[in-house]
Amino acid sequence: MPTLFQKKNLTVDIKFYYQNNQHSYKHEVVITAFAEAVSKVIELPKTLEVCLYPLPDNVYGGIDIIRVNRIGINYELPFNLIPKVLTHELIHVHQKHTGILSIDSSGMCYWHGIPYTKKLPEDMSYEEYNNLPWELDVAKKQQKIFTEALDLVYQN
């Protein structure tokens, strides 16, 4: 059965998972096109897993603690916000893929190999969370990567 989006010559293979919501080709097209563009700007694993599920209103996405290549995106996000949120989460995937950020099975987060915290984001203040070194790294890089990826999307 043909799909709305042909997955020819993609460098990133994406598997989508849905929880408590309907399958959405529109989500998949937006995420696939933008993830492909981001993969041309920063190094990403060959496969990604994207979980689309309802999250609290103030949570747009997240990374999987154990799996390097799995992210979650809030299914309820407006489509125009997905590329920016996706860029943010893919920078975290890049951090994990390249070993800059790692999380062991006990939940200890390491930044450049140095133990940093075991505290979960939901147990942190907004300020504490935003001052984590991997969040500061994303904040520094996100706009440039987003802009470059957006340019690539518009070229195609």
N, C-alpha and C positions, 0 to 999 in steps of 0.2 A: 504494500500500500504506500503510495507516495506521500511524503510529508511536505509541509509548507517550507521547510528549510532543508536543502540538500547538504549533507555533511561530506562534501568532496574536498580533498586536499586540506583538511584541518590538521593543525599541529597538536591540538588538545582534544582528547576524546572525553566527552562529558556524559556522566550518568546522572540522571535526575531521579530524585526520590521525593515523594509527596506524603505528607502526613495531615490527615483531617482536612483535605481540600481536593478539588478536582484537578485532573491533568490539564496543563495549560501550554498549548503550543506558543502562545504569545510570550510567556515567561521564557520558554526554552529558546526562542529565536533571539530575544534581547540578550539573554545571558550568554548564549553560544557565540553570537557575533562579537560581543564586547570582550568575553574571555579570550577569544582568539586574537583580538587586537592587543590586549594586554600581554598575551604570551609572546608577542613580537617586540615588546618593550622591556619586559623582565623575564627572567628564567622561571618557568613553571614546570611541574611534573607533566609527563605525557598524558596522564589521566587525571580528571577531576571528578569529584562527587559533589553534587549540589543538592542539598535538602531544602525543599520549600515547605515551610510550615508556619503556622500562626505563632507569633511571638508577641510579648507585651508591646504596647504602643511606642515605648521609648527604646526598644531594641530593634535594630535594623538587620543585624546579621551577626555571625560569629564563626569562629574556627572550631574544629573538632579537637578535643584535648589529645587524643591518641593518634588519629589518622592524619598524616601529613597533607593529604590531598582532599580533605572533606571540609566543606563550608556549609553554613546554613544561611538562608536568606528569608526574611520575613515575607511570606506570601502576600500579605496585605499592603505591602509598599506600593505607592504609585509608580507606574512604569518609568516615569522620568527620573526617579531617584535610584533605580536599580543599578545603572552603570557606575554611579559614584560609590554606592555601597559595595558593589562587586569589586571595584578597584581596591577599596580598602581591605576587603577580606583576601583578595588575591595577593596583595603585598604581604599579608601574614602567611599565606601559603608559600610564597617565595622565601620568606624568612625561615620557615620550617624546612622547606625543600633544600635550602643551601646550608642549613645547620646553624644559622645565626640565632634562631629561636628554637629551643627544644623543650619538650614537656615529657617527663618520665611517667611511668605507670602510677606513681603515688601522687601525681599532680604538681610536682615541683617544676617550676619554669626556670629555664637556664637562658641567659642572654650572653652570647659569645662564650658559651661553655661555663659561665660563672653562675652558681645558684642565685636566684633572685627572689622568688616568692612562691608560696604554695597556696596563697589566698585566691579564692575564686572571684571573678569580676563582680558577681552579685553581692559579695561581702565587702566591697570597697566603696568609698565615696566616689563621686563623679571626678573630683579633682585627683584623688589617688590613682584611679583607673587611667585617666588621661596623662598622668605623669609616668606611667610604666615605660621603660625604654623602648619596647616594641611599638607602643602607641605613639610615642614621640617620633620614632623613625617613620612610621606611616604618615603622621601629620606633616613631616618634612618632605616626603616624596610623593604623596598622593596627587596633588594638583598637577604636577608635571607629568606623571604617568597617565593620569586621566586624560589630560589634554592631548598627549601623543597618541593614546589609544583612540580617542575620539576622532582625531585627524585620519587615522588609518581606517576607521569605520566609514567615514565620509568619502575616502578615496575609492572604496569598493562599490 
